[in-house]
Amino acid sequence: MRRLIAILAPLLGMTIAGQAAAQDKLLDLRQPTIVVGALHDAGYKAELKQNSKGEPYVLSSANGSDFTIEFYGCTGQNDCGSYQFSSWYKAEPLFTIALANEWNVGKRFLKIAVDKDGNLNEYMDFTAIGKTTQANFADIVDWYQVMDADLAKFVAAKKTPAAK
């Protein structure tokens, strides 16, 4: 009996490891179509689009608001070097460089900036070089979603004293 267990235990371990590897496939995020599929697999809606320059981007949503994933350093529609999650709030007097600095000094991943029109832009950049797992990409999307919700709370808290 011990001999049978000694023979079967490694085989069972290899089977379990193989199943785990199959569930967490490697992704080539340089390809925008792969990013769309990975978003779908993570439970998000995702639509591949093109901007006015013909460059690819993905439209998705989290926390009840839309966000985009823009690609940089692409060869045509593929082989992109990096990507950026982003969304924005329409201009308000509250959106100042001081507000952006207050957020940015305390946050590591999601950064914000105020553009020339007074809109508040949020963004999170990632490299697409090399491959990553579906689990890692889902975690990246989750980080964006969590930080986006934190930003919404931060902005709401800043609006409340301003309204008084």
C-alpha positions, 0 to 999 in steps of 0.5 A: 500500500505504501508503495502505491501511495509513493507512486500515485502521490507525485502523479496526483501532484502533477495533475493538480499543478497542471490544472492550476496552470491551465486555470491561470494561463499566460497572457500577452498583454501587448495585444489589445484583443488579449486585454479585451479577453482578459477583461471578459474573463475577469468579469468586466465588459470590454469593447475594443475601439480606435481613437481619432488617430486610429490607435487602439483602446478598450472601453470598460467600466467599474464602480458604475463609471466608464474607464479606458485602457489606452495602449502606447508604443504599438506597431499598428494595432498590436505589439504595444509596449505599455498600457494605461487605465484612465478616466476623468471627472468634468471640471470643477473649481475644487480640481486644483493642482493642490488637490492633485498633489494631496492625492498623489503624495499619499497614493502609490498606484493611481495618480491624478492630474488636472488638465488645462480645461480643469478636468481631473484625470486619473491614470495607472500605467503598466508595462506590457512587455513579457507575459503575465497571468490571468490572475495577475491581470485580474489583480491589476484591474481590481487595484484600479477599481479599488483606487477609483472608488477611493478617489471618488470618496476622496473627491466627495469628502473634499466637496462636502466642506466646500459646499458648507 
